[in-house]
Amino acid sequence: MADPLHAYLNDHLGGATTGRDLARTLAERRAGTPTGAEMARVAREIADDRDTLEAIMARVGARRSPVKRLVGWVTERAARPAMATRSGETDPLGELRAFEMLSVGVEGKCCLWEGLRTLSATVPAPRGTDYDELLARARDQRAWLEEQRLAATGRVGAAADV
């Protein structure tokens, strides 16, 4: 049986891969707008957080699971068509789903950083990372994504036939 910590970290690596790629896609679709610029910043931070996770995995001796990374990659690719209409414009419902998916993913990342911060109090391998800083950044990402999610919800409602 695989080490449970290694499996847990690989689960988060799969999610981080999905989040990184989805954030980049949203940033590209909103390029040239204030939302696009901020989404590009969030995408860079998510990519940095993924790199940090990989460094932690190396310190604890966790090998990366190609299957879990592939699942993350496929999940993001499957979400892309839902974000655009046939004319190539952004679909409000697809964008809402993308913001929700990212928001849930960042909340999961908060759980990861809190868990590793707790674990590092008793286990030496995860030490050497500023989990408080990572957690603060994730909470900032989560707050901004929540604003975007709610705005996207409004756009879905405005497009509804009610």
N, C-alpha and C positions, 0 to 999 in steps of 0.2 A: 504494500500500500504506500502511496506517495505521502511525503511529509505534508501535513495539513496546512502549515504556514505557506509552504511553496505553492500548494494548490490555490490557496486564498489569494496570494499575490498574483498568480497567473490569471485568476478570475478578474482581478482589477486591471491587469495589463490588457486583457481582451477588451474590457470596457473603456480603458484609456485610449486604445487604438480606435475604437468606434468614435469616441468623443473628439479626439484630435481631428479625425478625418471629417466628421460631421461639422465641426466648428469651422474648419477650413472651407468646406462647401458653402456654408451659410455666409461666411465672410466674402467669398467670391461672388455669390448671388446678390449681395448687398453692396458690392464695391462702388465707391464714389458717393456713398451716403454716410451721414454720421453714424448710423447703426452699423454699417459695413466696417468703418474704421475701428469702432469699439469691438465689434465681433472679431476683427483681425487680431486685436490685442488679446482678447480672451483665447482665441485659437493658439496664439503663441504661448500663452501661459499654460494652456492645457498640454501642449506639446512638451514644454519644459517640465511639467509635473510628471508626464509619462517618462521622460528621461530620468527624473529623480527616482521614480519607482523602479526603473530598470537598474539603477545604481544600487538601490537598496536590495533588490533581488540578487545582485552579484555579491553583495556583502554577506547575505545570509546563505549563499550557495544554491539559490533556486535557479534551476534551468528554465529557460523560457519554453512554454508549451506552444509549438507551432499550430496545434489544433485550436487552442483558445484564441490565439492571435488571428487566425484565419476566420473564426466565427465573428470576431469583432469587425474585421475588414468586410466580410460579406454583409453583415448587418447594415453597415453604413452605406454600402453600394446599393443595397435593396431599398434604402430610404430615399435615395436621390430622386427617382422618378416621381415620388409622391410630392415633392416640393415644387414641381414645375407643371404648368399647364401645357397643352399642345403647342400653344403659340410661343412658349418659352418664358412667359411671364411667371412670376412667383405665385404659387397657389396658396391662398391664405390658410387653408386647412393643413396643407403639407408643411408650411412654415410653422404653424402652431405645433404640429406633431414633432417637428425637429427641435423647436425650443423646449418642448416638454421632455423629450428624450435627453437633451443635453442637461436640462435642469435636474432630472432624476439622476443622471450620471454624476454630476458634480456633487449632489447630496451624498451619493455613495462614496465619492472621493473624500468628503468630509469624514464619513465613518471610517474609512481606511486610515487617514492621518490620525484621527483620535485613537483608533485601535493600536496603531504602531507607536504612538507616543506613550500609551499605557504600557505596551509590551516592552518598550525600551527601558522602562524603569527597573525591570527584572532580568531582561535578556540582553546581553551586550551587542549582538550582531546588528540589530536595527539602529543602534546609536550612531551619532554623527550627523544627524539630519535635524534641521530646525522645524519640528512638526508644528510648533505654534505659528511660525511664519506661513507654512504651507496651508494650515487650517484657516488662517486669516484671509489668505488669498482666495482659497476655495469659497469661503463664505461671501467674499466680495463678488466673485464670479456668479455665485448662486443668486445673490440679490439682483444683480444686473440682468441675469437670464430670466428671473421671475418677472421683472418689469417688461421684458420683451415678450414673454409668454402671455402676460395679461394683455399687452397691446395687440398681439396676434389673435388672441381670443376676441377682442373687439372687432378686428378686421373680418374674422369669420362671421361674427354676428351681423355685421354690416352687409355682408355678401349674401346672407340668408334670405330666403323667400318667406318672410313672416308678415 
